[in-house]
Amino acid sequence: MNCNATQLPYIATGYFSKIITDYLQQSPALRPFYQYEPTVQGIEQAINTRKQLPFHRSLLAATLKKQYEGVTATEAVQQNIERLAQDNTFTVTTAHQPAIFTGHLYFIYKILHTIRLTEQLKKDLPQYQFVPVFWIGSEDADLDELGNIWLSGDKLVWDTRQTGAVGRMSTKGLEAIVQRIEGELSVQPHGKELVQLLKDSYLNSPDIQTATFKLLNTLFGEYGLIVVQPDHADLKRIMLPVFEDDLFNQTASGIVEKTIEQLSAHYKVQANPRAINLFYLEGNIRERIEKQGDEWVVVGTNIRFSADALKKELEEHPERFSPNVILRGIYQETLLPNIAFIGGGGETAYWLELKDLLQHYKVSYPVLVLRNSFLIVEEKWEDKIAKLGFGIGDFFQSEQQLLTALVSRHSNGHLKLENELQAAEQLYKQLREKAGQIDETLLPHIEALEVKTLKPIQELEKKMLRAEKKKYENEQQQINAIKAALFPAGGLQERIENFMPYYAQWGKAFIDCVYKRSLALEQEFVILQQK
């Protein structure tokens, strides 16, 4: 498999929010909300800060060894687990909820970006060792978001009535989706390999977290990716001081609200804190904890705690307390010797709310790196684009903009009435000069006449363009088909499509292609041309 790549500035795509494009352009308005710039120098600064703070290396390495007992770990993974116990080793981390079958393409992209940046830092900073980490957000309970995939334009939904944390859910019921995938993709060159991988990972695992762990270990183990399952009592025990402070003092919400107040002067806020930023996690329950009078209540249940009972529950069962988006980053950065976090636009935006919070708890703030984004263009679509006389980058424009450009190109400018408009404007300029010498009170009347004259000419130009466009019905259909293929549902391909059709066609060569074309700290959108 051959694949070429070209790059575009993120702002040129039109698909990224102002807060993200401003972050990439280092806007002064955002500078107070993050600690380090996404550069090698910023990484070095983060390392120097992280060195001064407590580590949990022994706990992390020991827990990872237990978590990997159930799978075949590659030599690269085993070596990286050992490295995590060493003082000169630091992590580059990405995170995601355990969407079934990885959900969308960007799930794969952010992992490969993490691996790619790790490899680059080994070259740039050879005095240190770097390990790529994937943090499973298995305690998320949003099954509507995580329990479906898109395949060939169809939305396949997991038919289950389970509730609570998705990572803890049984994999029962996924057989039907696996069968659909098998029926559609097994005829592809690597389809049977893919289906066997899904069966081994999902149908032979007790829960979604384990299935995701197995799948990622198989796909990325050769690159040394470490998959951390943070839903673990021993790991959560390190968070007891923060959890207790949140439950009894509600410190986090006050700090983040002050940051949000400053940030919202320029940007839309991504995540809002609650008074208590913990869920209670037990069995099929993952519900918010609220303080009501002298008691702490698990919303939607009959579970209530007095202050003493809550402290006892926290001490004896830390695994029953699940941090929300406000506290999750503190947990990750407390446990890991981390210096960089790779996240999407939404993740980067909410991390910009957390700097003061992490500093309050004396937790290292990571370098924020926007995850890589790709547009995969198969050869057949590239050929169609070329025949229309466009480049692939042109298709980030709307269908109407593309058709207008095509029609204007073929009409050699005859549809533009620029000369006529300029002539009319020049005429009224002369009339204003003459009238002004006679009586300045005539000027408003002349300006009104100018508007009445120019507007019909402008409308005529639009009508001429619309009439010409009707002659290009075939080209318009081709533009529509290309846009629908490359930008499904009018959005970025990576936010709809799944990796499986590409893997079924190309196998691990697809993963390797994306890895080799992944950027490290360059921070640009990548167009990937498959041949």
Secondary structure, DSSP 4 states (H G I P E B T S, - for coil): --EEEEEE-HHHHS-S-HHHHHHHTT-TTTGGG-SS-SSHHHHHHHHHHHHTS---HHHHHHHHHHHGGGS---HHHHHHHHHTTSTTEEEEEEEE---GGGSSHHHHHHHHHHHHHHHHHHHH-TTSEEEEEEEE-TT---HHHHSEEEETTEEEE------S-GGGS--TTTHHHHHHHHHHHTTSTTHHHHHHHHIIIIITSSSHHHHHHHHHHHHHGGGTPEEE----HHHHGGGHHHHHHHHHH-HHHHHHHHHHHHHTTTS--S----SS-EEEEETTEEEEEEEETTEEEETTSS-EE-HHHHHHHHHH-GGGEEE-HHHHHHHHHHHS-EEEEEE-HHHHHHHTT-HHHHHHTT-PPPEEEEPP-EEEEEHHHHHHHHHTT--GGGGGS-HHHHHHHHHHHHTTTTT--HHHHHHHHHHHHHHHHHHHHH-GGGHHHHHHHHHHHHHHHHHHHHHHHHHHHGGGHHHHHHHHHHHHHHSGGGS-GGGT--SHHHHHHHTHHHHHHHHHH--SS---EEEEEE-
